[in-house]
């Protein structure tokens, strides 16, 4: 694993009570990153699709930040989820990731992370996004 | 010491997430799979063995029982628990929690059941309002 670049200041540790909604259809990526996030002190909700993530939130599930893949099967993809979050849950921070598409201009989010990413860099991005 | 591992195969995030969270707080490592395909991928990737497989028998019954048979043949040390209802799932999770590695149990299993029921009811209200 590679750390975030030295020029970037390390965000201070966050409370261990932060909830990350991790939306990823590739199960091994989801599992491995979820375990890294838990080891870093976050509570993690694993969703296998944007539809699942939306169902969780609409049923009252808590999330401080949504970390979502963009290209996923189902009625919604990551971009649709982002749009819905902007509209219904504007306080939730969003970090998007993809290996197939780039940053988007028609939705609001904190950061875009190109796949493949290093877990410790992604966690650094998440901590920073939660601080903004 | 490695944590005992539970593979939880449940298609509904509103049931899977509270159960997984509860079992983690009871000291288990929990692998969450939405379906049999994901379960196979997780079993193949996990270096150590699976101690318990909790499988939702409701959504895709045939696939669920095929998965159970496959686990019995390929991971014979794993205990297999078929869960067919929220009540049964919470009851089985409670039993696992009592035998789990955490010395301090996280919260009453009734809280897990209530949380799942609340979320299922909220989803139903939302679905009804969309009609």
Interface residues (C-beta under 8 A of the other chain):
Chain A: X27 X28 X31 X34 X38 X43 X45 X46 X47 X48 X52 X53 X55 X56 X58 X59 X60 X61
Chain B: X13 X14 X17 X20 X21 X24 X31 X32 X33 X34 X38 X41 X42 X45 X118 X119 X120 X122 X123 X126
